Amino acid sequence: MSDCCASKGTELERLAQQADQRRVLVIVLLLNAFMFVAEFTAGLIAGSAALMADSVDMLGDATVYGVSLYAITRSARWKAGAAVAKGLFIMALGVGVLVQIGIKLETGVPPSSTLMLVFGGLALAVNLYCLKLMWRFRSLDVNMSSTVECSRNDALANAGVLVAAAAVALSGSFWPDIIVAGVIAALFFRSAINMLGEAWPLLRRVHTHS
């Protein structure tokens, strides 16, 4: 009887944790989807490659959180597969940022530093809040670990946009915007490689034992 109660208690605790994960992921998904629209629009108006790259990062995160939501109640194989999918998607986003940089290099017009500061600061506040919500789940499994990795990289990218905005305002040059967009692309590639490096061996191991 006591074993049965203990088993039920463990299962209820697991289900409660899954429900908590789901609630947090829904919140951060909605926040990132909203910020993608706001920041991408601001990036177009400001003519900022860094701001647009940062907004694409938000889109990537919204997608990543959606995949993570789907994987919560799935098996270890599904979770590893989801992490691999996220890694490949983020790598594709990095390529997209490089394309944006190429377009910006052709125009050569300095962006609006004011819009960069406002929306870069807003994006940083949102990402820090998302990171705070998800931090306690970071060691739960490979799915949540990769999700927290995304949010942490976002905060670094947001800080980079603010630095670029200040540098553009002081110098009147478009190069700080280009440089930070390049750093954001590098963060995409680094994050993707880390995710794939962790998830791919796990996926193969789970697949071998299934």
Secondary structure as a PSIPRED ss2 file (coil, helix, strand):
# PSIPRED VFORMAT (PSIPRED V4.0)

   1 M C   1.000  0.000  0.000
   2 S H   0.000  1.000  0.000
   3 D H   0.000  1.000  0.000
   4 C H   0.000  1.000  0.000
   5 C H   0.000  1.000  0.000
   6 A H   0.000  1.000  0.000
   7 S H   0.000  1.000  0.000
   8 K H   0.000  1.000  0.000
   9 G H   0.000  1.000  0.000
  10 T H   0.000  1.000  0.000
  11 E H   0.000  1.000  0.000
  12 L H   0.000  1.000  0.000
  13 E H   0.000  1.000  0.000
  14 R H   0.000  1.000  0.000
  15 L H   0.000  1.000  0.000
  16 A H   0.000  1.000  0.000
  17 Q H   0.000  1.000  0.000
  18 Q H   0.000  1.000  0.000
  19 A H   0.000  1.000  0.000
  20 D H   0.000  1.000  0.000
  21 Q H   0.000  1.000  0.000
  22 R H   0.000  1.000  0.000
  23 R H   0.000  1.000  0.000
  24 V H   0.000  1.000  0.000
  25 L H   0.000  1.000  0.000
  26 V H   0.000  1.000  0.000
  27 I H   0.000  1.000  0.000
  28 V H   0.000  1.000  0.000
  29 L H   0.000  1.000  0.000
  30 L H   0.000  1.000  0.000
  31 L H   0.000  1.000  0.000
  32 N H   0.000  1.000  0.000
  33 A H   0.000  1.000  0.000
  34 F H   0.000  1.000  0.000
  35 M H   0.000  1.000  0.000
  36 F H   0.000  1.000  0.000
  37 V H   0.000  1.000  0.000
  38 A H   0.000  1.000  0.000
  39 E H   0.000  1.000  0.000
  40 F H   0.000  1.000  0.000
  41 T H   0.000  1.000  0.000
  42 A H   0.000  1.000  0.000
  43 G H   0.000  1.000  0.000
  44 L H   0.000  1.000  0.000
  45 I H   0.000  1.000  0.000
  46 A H   0.000  1.000  0.000
  47 G C   1.000  0.000  0.000
  48 S C   1.000  0.000  0.000
  49 A H   0.000  1.000  0.000
  50 A H   0.000  1.000  0.000
  51 L H   0.000  1.000  0.000
  52 M H   0.000  1.000  0.000
  53 A H   0.000  1.000  0.000
  54 D H   0.000  1.000  0.000
  55 S H   0.000  1.000  0.000
  56 V H   0.000  1.000  0.000
  57 D H   0.000  1.000  0.000
  58 M H   0.000  1.000  0.000
  59 L H   0.000  1.000  0.000
  60 G H   0.000  1.000  0.000
  61 D H   0.000  1.000  0.000
  62 A H   0.000  1.000  0.000
  63 T H   0.000  1.000  0.000
  64 V H   0.000  1.000  0.000
  65 Y H   0.000  1.000  0.000
  66 G H   0.000  1.000  0.000
  67 V H   0.000  1.000  0.000
  68 S H   0.000  1.000  0.000
  69 L H   0.000  1.000  0.000
  70 Y H   0.000  1.000  0.000
  71 A H   0.000  1.000  0.000
  72 I C   1.000  0.000  0.000
  73 T C   1.000  0.000  0.000
  74 R C   1.000  0.000  0.000
  75 S C   1.000  0.000  0.000
  76 A H   0.000  1.000  0.000
  77 R H   0.000  1.000  0.000
  78 W H   0.000  1.000  0.000
  79 K H   0.000  1.000  0.000
  80 A H   0.000  1.000  0.000
  81 G H   0.000  1.000  0.000
  82 A H   0.000  1.000  0.000
  83 A H   0.000  1.000  0.000
  84 V H   0.000  1.000  0.000
  85 A H   0.000  1.000  0.000
  86 K H   0.000  1.000  0.000
  87 G H   0.000  1.000  0.000
  88 L H   0.000  1.000  0.000
  89 F H   0.000  1.000  0.000
  90 I H   0.000  1.000  0.000
  91 M H   0.000  1.000  0.000
  92 A H   0.000  1.000  0.000
  93 L H   0.000  1.000  0.000
  94 G H   0.000  1.000  0.000
  95 V H   0.000  1.000  0.000
  96 G H   0.000  1.000  0.000
  97 V H   0.000  1.000  0.000
  98 L H   0.000  1.000  0.000
  99 V H   0.000  1.000  0.000
 100 Q H   0.000  1.000  0.000
 101 I H   0.000  1.000  0.000
 102 G H   0.000  1.000  0.000
 103 I H   0.000  1.000  0.000
 104 K H   0.000  1.000  0.000
 105 L H   0.000  1.000  0.000
 106 E H   0.000  1.000  0.000
 107 T H   0.000  1.000  0.000
 108 G C   1.000  0.000  0.000
 109 V C   1.000  0.000  0.000
 110 P C   1.000  0.000  0.000
 111 P C   1.000  0.000  0.000
 112 S C   1.000  0.000  0.000
 113 S H   0.000  1.000  0.000
 114 T H   0.000  1.000  0.000
 115 L H   0.000  1.000  0.000
 116 M H   0.000  1.000  0.000
 117 L H   0.000  1.000  0.000
 118 V H   0.000  1.000  0.000
 119 F H   0.000  1.000  0.000
 120 G H   0.000  1.000  0.000
 121 G H   0.000  1.000  0.000
 122 L H   0.000  1.000  0.000
 123 A H   0.000  1.000  0.000
 124 L H   0.000  1.000  0.000
 125 A H   0.000  1.000  0.000
 126 V H   0.000  1.000  0.000
 127 N H   0.000  1.000  0.000
 128 L H   0.000  1.000  0.000
 129 Y H   0.000  1.000  0.000
 130 C H   0.000  1.000  0.000
 131 L H   0.000  1.000  0.000
 132 K H   0.000  1.000  0.000
 133 L H   0.000  1.000  0.000
 134 M H   0.000  1.000  0.000
 135 W H   0.000  1.000  0.000
 136 R H   0.000  1.000  0.000
 137 F H   0.000  1.000  0.000
 138 R C   1.000  0.000  0.000
 139 S C   1.000  0.000  0.000
 140 L C   1.000  0.000  0.000
 141 D C   1.000  0.000  0.000
 142 V H   0.000  1.000  0.000
 143 N H   0.000  1.000  0.000
 144 M H   0.000  1.000  0.000
 145 S H   0.000  1.000  0.000
 146 S H   0.000  1.000  0.000
 147 T H   0.000  1.000  0.000
 148 V H   0.000  1.000  0.000
 149 E H   0.000  1.000  0.000
 150 C H   0.000  1.000  0.000
 151 S H   0.000  1.000  0.000
 152 R H   0.000  1.000  0.000
 153 N H   0.000  1.000  0.000
 154 D H   0.000  1.000  0.000
 155 A H   0.000  1.000  0.000
 156 L H   0.000  1.000  0.000
 157 A H   0.000  1.000  0.000
 158 N H   0.000  1.000  0.000
 159 A H   0.000  1.000  0.000
 160 G H   0.000  1.000  0.000
 161 V H   0.000  1.000  0.000
 162 L H   0.000  1.000  0.000
 163 V H   0.000  1.000  0.000
 164 A H   0.000  1.000  0.000
 165 A H   0.000  1.000  0.000
 166 A H   0.000  1.000  0.000
 167 A H   0.000  1.000  0.000
 168 V H   0.000  1.000  0.000
 169 A H   0.000  1.000  0.000
 170 L H   0.000  1.000  0.000
 171 S H   0.000  1.000  0.000
 172 G C   1.000  0.000  0.000
 173 S C   1.000  0.000  0.000
 174 F C   1.000  0.000  0.000
 175 W H   0.000  1.000  0.000
 176 P H   0.000  1.000  0.000
 177 D H   0.000  1.000  0.000
 178 I H   0.000  1.000  0.000
 179 I H   0.000  1.000  0.000
 180 V H   0.000  1.000  0.000
 181 A H   0.000  1.000  0.000
 182 G H   0.000  1.000  0.000
 183 V H   0.000  1.000  0.000
 184 I H   0.000  1.000  0.000
 185 A H   0.000  1.000  0.000
 186 A H   0.000  1.000  0.000
 187 L H   0.000  1.000  0.000
 188 F H   0.000  1.000  0.000
 189 F H   0.000  1.000  0.000
 190 R H   0.000  1.000  0.000
 191 S H   0.000  1.000  0.000
 192 A H   0.000  1.000  0.000
 193 I H   0.000  1.000  0.000
 194 N H   0.000  1.000  0.000
 195 M H   0.000  1.000  0.000
 196 L H   0.000  1.000  0.000
 197 G H   0.000  1.000  0.000
 198 E H   0.000  1.000  0.000
 199 A H   0.000  1.000  0.000
 200 W H   0.000  1.000  0.000
 201 P H   0.000  1.000  0.000
 202 L H   0.000  1.000  0.000
 203 L H   0.000  1.000  0.000
 204 R H   0.000  1.000  0.000
 205 R H   0.000  1.000  0.000
 206 V H   0.000  1.000  0.000
 207 H H   0.000  1.000  0.000
 208 T H   0.000  1.000  0.000
 209 H H   0.000  1.000  0.000
 210 S C   1.000  0.000  0.000
